């Protein structure tokens, strides 16, 4: 959604989930990237880590598959890295296997500015 135009504008995404999702935008409201858990395409392939990260063009981010995440709601949040405009944390809380509090790191200076997951699922 964009709230800076007077009327709310919706845009389509690649999210196909019944679990949680999160987004981050710049100060002008432009999408930077988004993530979700319980990604169906990974589930049908037998993966346990079902989290994925999408770039601003709605394509799977480089190294953005198989992040830890399960099917709970409101389990993810994106937080900017202190003192960096290119680095972001994705924090995930999992109630099921693997349980715990996990994080991954996204570097937006990678892949021509579309970003890449450079550190995946640490707890």
C-alpha positions, 0 to 999 in steps of 0.5 A, a space after each residue: 500500500 502507498 499512503 502518500 497519494 491521497 488514496 491508498 494504492 495496492 500493488 501485487 506481490 509474490 507472497 503466497 503464504 498463510 504465515 507471517 509476512 513483513 515489508 520495508 520501504 524507504 522514507 518516500 514509501 518505495 518498497 525495498 524488499 519483503 519476506 514471508 514464511 510458510 512459502 507453499 512452493 518450498 513446503 511441497 518440496 519437503 523443506 522445513 525452513 519455509 521462509 523466503 525474501 523477495 526483492 522490490 521487483 517481486 522476484 526471489 532475492 539472491 540466496 533468499 530461500 529456505 530461511 527459518 520460518 514456520 506457519 505462525 502469524 506476525 513472526 517476522 520483522 525487518 529492522 534496519 542495521 544501525 548506521 547503514 543504509 544497505 544492511 537489514 536484519 530479518 528477525 523470525 520467531 519460531 514456535 515449531 521446528 526449529 524453535 527459537 529466535 532467528 535472524 538473517 542479514 540482507 545487504 542491499 548493495 549486492 546484486 545490482 541494488 536488488 539485494 542478497 541474503 548474506 547471512 542466513 538463519 542464525 540464532 
